[in-house]
Amino acid sequence: MATHTTKMLIIGSGPAGYSAAIYAARAMLEPIVVQGLQPGGQLTITTDVENYPGFRDVVQGPWLMQEMQAQAEHVGTRMMWDTIVTVDLEHGSPFRAIGDSGDEYIADCLVICTGAQAKWLGAPGEMELGGKGVSACATCDGFFYRGKTVAVIGGGNTAVEEALYLTNHSDNVTLIHRRDSLRAEKILQERLFANPKISVVWNKAVDSFEAGANGMLHHLALTDTVTGEASTLEVDGAFVAIGHAPATSLFVDKLPMDENGYLLTDPGTPKTVIPGVFAAGDVTDHVYRQAVTAAGMGCMAALDGERFLAEREYAVQEAEAAE
Ligand SMILES: Cc1cc2nc3c(=O)[nH]c(=O)nc-3n(C[C@H](O)[C@H](O)[C@H](O)COP(=O)(O)OP(=O)(O)OC[C@H]3O[C@@H](n4cnc5c(N)ncnc54)[C@H](O)[C@@H]3O)c2cc1C
């Protein structure tokens, strides 16, 4: 068990964490990134990424994240294969965190980039066909289904928004919901029902995602939740849209969160209510949820962290000069 001291501790190694690290390392803050259970974050479980700026051709999610990690290390970031299990924010800077390894981290400032996870149904075939027809992100993958038949599974705001978004690419979008009414806001429902490209299948649960001979998603096996009748729906793509869970259990009763557990920050900034503690990426963003927005917020958090440390240093010098 060791103690690691740093000017900036970054918890999480998705696009937000690695971008914060790149900026912090180049500002000579000698950051430490604690990578967590999913080094590289959510993009490591996808295949084609076509919307991250800088690459004309499609790149693979895991490759992109390896490159970000390599860049962060190249400029001087220390990577830790550890997962933070407790944090002490109560006493202000320096902050203390303990890893699953038993190691202790002492940091002048903290950037929280623990991200979020899409919720999945847990149905057979769902994980196996990820990137082969099954997705949890229409903004990310809708473009791959231009002119094809797609289904969205869910009944809340996320599902309705995903269905509406997909009509930019497909004339044949089916929303599948296990009940006979939607939970989504009224205004979204009105837009959904008014859209001729969308049809709604009520009272149906998805039992499994089935592949065709080519190994890609071919159809969904459904059960009627009222009659128990089995049916199938042929689709090229299925988007599971039953919400996201931000990874914020570490911060319960320590930092303000919204009703869904997303960390709250000063509007337009990564600053939390505790000076020196910043949050960036999907852990604080339930709206955009993209690699490029997470990376942008990571950059902002590192810059604000740098300013926080510089101002503190300046205040110490002023106090010493006044003595
Ligand atoms: C299947 C799929 C496909 C996607 N495709 C695209 C796409 O094509 N384009 C796009 O822009 N976006 C895409 N996204 C969204 C994109 O992946 C996310 O918006 C982005 O990864 C968010 O980055 P982040 O850094 O905030 O967090 P994440 O990527 O969620 O990373 C969170 C990190 O925090 C770590 N962590 C969590 N808890 C702890 C802890 N206690 N201690 C230490 N570390 C911890 C995890 O190990 C992980 O490294 C996709 C998402 C999914 C799920």
The ligand as an SDF file (V2000), in Angstrom:
LIG
                    3D

 53 58  0  0  0  0  0  0  0  0999 V2000
  -21.9770    1.5930  -27.1880 C   0  0  0  0  0  0  0  0  0  0  0  0
  -21.6160    3.0450  -27.1600 C   0  0  0  0  0  0  0  0  0  0  0  0
  -21.2460    3.6860  -28.3390 C   0  0  0  0  0  0  0  0  0  0  0  0
  -20.9150    5.0280  -28.3260 C   0  0  0  0  0  0  0  0  0  0  0  0
  -20.5250    5.6160  -29.5000 N   0  0  0  0  0  0  0  0  0  0  0  0
  -20.1490    6.8960  -29.4910 C   0  0  0  0  0  0  0  0  0  0  0  0
  -19.7180    7.5470  -30.6970 C   0  0  0  0  0  0  0  0  0  0  0  0
  -19.6870    6.9290  -31.7720 O   0  0  0  0  0  0  0  0  0  0  0  0
  -19.3340    8.8470  -30.6130 N   0  0  0  0  0  0  0  0  0  0  0  0
  -19.3740    9.5600  -29.4460 C   0  0  0  0  0  0  0  0  0  0  0  0
  -18.9870   10.7270  -29.4400 O   0  0  0  0  0  0  0  0  0  0  0  0
  -19.7930    8.9920  -28.3040 N   0  0  0  0  0  0  0  0  0  0  0  0
  -20.1930    7.6980  -28.2960 C   0  0  0  0  0  0  0  0  0  0  0  0
  -20.6400    7.1120  -27.1490 N   0  0  0  0  0  0  0  0  0  0  0  0
  -20.7320    7.9370  -25.9360 C   0  0  0  0  0  0  0  0  0  0  0  0
  -19.3370    8.1280  -25.3260 C   0  0  0  0  0  0  0  0  0  0  0  0
  -18.7190    6.8800  -25.1810 O   0  0  0  0  0  0  0  0  0  0  0  0
  -19.4580    8.8210  -23.9700 C   0  0  0  0  0  0  0  0  0  0  0  0
  -20.1530   10.0470  -24.1180 O   0  0  0  0  0  0  0  0  0  0  0  0
  -18.0700    9.1040  -23.4040 C   0  0  0  0  0  0  0  0  0  0  0  0
  -17.3170    7.9250  -23.2960 O   0  0  0  0  0  0  0  0  0  0  0  0
  -18.1650    9.7660  -22.0220 C   0  0  0  0  0  0  0  0  0  0  0  0
  -16.8690    9.9500  -21.5780 O   0  0  0  0  0  0  0  0  0  0  0  0
  -16.5170   10.1460  -20.0550 P   0  0  0  0  0  0  0  0  0  0  0  0
  -15.0540   10.3750  -20.0170 O   0  0  0  0  0  0  0  0  0  0  0  0
  -17.3940   11.1590  -19.4540 O   0  0  0  0  0  0  0  0  0  0  0  0
  -16.8870    8.7830  -19.3040 O   0  0  0  0  0  0  0  0  0  0  0  0
  -16.7870    7.2510  -19.6580 P   0  0  0  0  0  0  0  0  0  0  0  0
  -16.3680    6.9820  -21.0310 O   0  0  0  0  0  0  0  0  0  0  0  0
  -18.0830    6.6920  -19.1740 O   0  0  0  0  0  0  0  0  0  0  0  0
  -15.6140    6.7510  -18.6860 O   0  0  0  0  0  0  0  0  0  0  0  0
  -15.7980    6.6940  -17.3030 C   0  0  0  0  0  0  0  0  0  0  0  0
  -14.4960    6.2430  -16.6780 C   0  0  0  0  0  0  0  0  0  0  0  0
  -14.6120    6.3540  -15.2600 O   0  0  0  0  0  0  0  0  0  0  0  0
  -13.9970    5.2130  -14.6680 C   0  0  0  0  0  0  0  0  0  0  0  0
  -14.5330    5.0950  -13.3230 N   0  0  0  0  0  0  0  0  0  0  0  0
  -15.8380    4.9750  -12.9270 C   0  0  0  0  0  0  0  0  0  0  0  0
  -15.8890    4.8790  -11.5730 N   0  0  0  0  0  0  0  0  0  0  0  0
  -14.6120    4.9630  -11.1220 C   0  0  0  0  0  0  0  0  0  0  0  0
  -14.0150    4.9180   -9.8350 C   0  0  0  0  0  0  0  0  0  0  0  0
  -14.7300    4.7510   -8.7240 N   0  0  0  0  0  0  0  0  0  0  0  0
  -12.6590    5.0160   -9.7290 N   0  0  0  0  0  0  0  0  0  0  0  0
  -11.9100    5.1790  -10.8600 C   0  0  0  0  0  0  0  0  0  0  0  0
  -12.4160    5.2380  -12.0900 N   0  0  0  0  0  0  0  0  0  0  0  0
  -13.7440    5.1100  -12.2130 C   0  0  0  0  0  0  0  0  0  0  0  0
  -14.3240    4.0820  -15.6330 C   0  0  0  0  0  0  0  0  0  0  0  0
  -13.4240    2.9980  -15.4400 O   0  0  0  0  0  0  0  0  0  0  0  0
  -14.1140    4.7960  -16.9630 C   0  0  0  0  0  0  0  0  0  0  0  0
  -12.7640    4.7460  -17.3100 O   0  0  0  0  0  0  0  0  0  0  0  0
  -20.9590    5.7670  -27.1180 C   0  0  0  0  0  0  0  0  0  0  0  0
  -21.3430    5.1290  -25.9350 C   0  0  0  0  0  0  0  0  0  0  0  0
  -21.6640    3.7890  -25.9540 C   0  0  0  0  0  0  0  0  0  0  0  0
  -22.0540    3.1040  -24.6660 C   0  0  0  0  0  0  0  0  0  0  0  0
  1  2  1  0
  2  3  1  0
  2 52  2  0
  3  4  2  0
  4  5  1  0
  4 50  1  0
  5  6  2  0
  6  7  1  0
  6 13  1  0
  7  8  2  0
  7  9  1  0
  9 10  1  0
 10 11  2  0
 10 12  1  0
 12 13  2  0
 13 14  1  0
 14 15  1  0
 14 50  1  0
 15 16  1  0
 16 17  1  0
 16 18  1  0
 18 19  1  0
 18 20  1  0
 20 21  1  0
 20 22  1  0
 22 23  1  0
 23 24  1  0
 24 25  2  0
 24 26  1  0
 24 27  1  0
 27 28  1  0
 28 29  2  0
 28 30  1  0
 28 31  1  0
 31 32  1  0
 32 33  1  0
 33 34  1  0
 33 48  1  0
 34 35  1  0
 35 36  1  0
 35 46  1  0
 36 37  1  0
 36 45  1  0
 37 38  2  0
 38 39  1  0
 39 40  1  0
 39 45  2  0
 40 41  1  0
 40 42  2  0
 42 43  1  0
 43 44  2  0
 44 45  1  0
 46 47  1  0
 46 48  1  0
 48 49  1  0
 50 51  2  0
 51 52  1  0
 52 53  1  0
M  END
$$$$
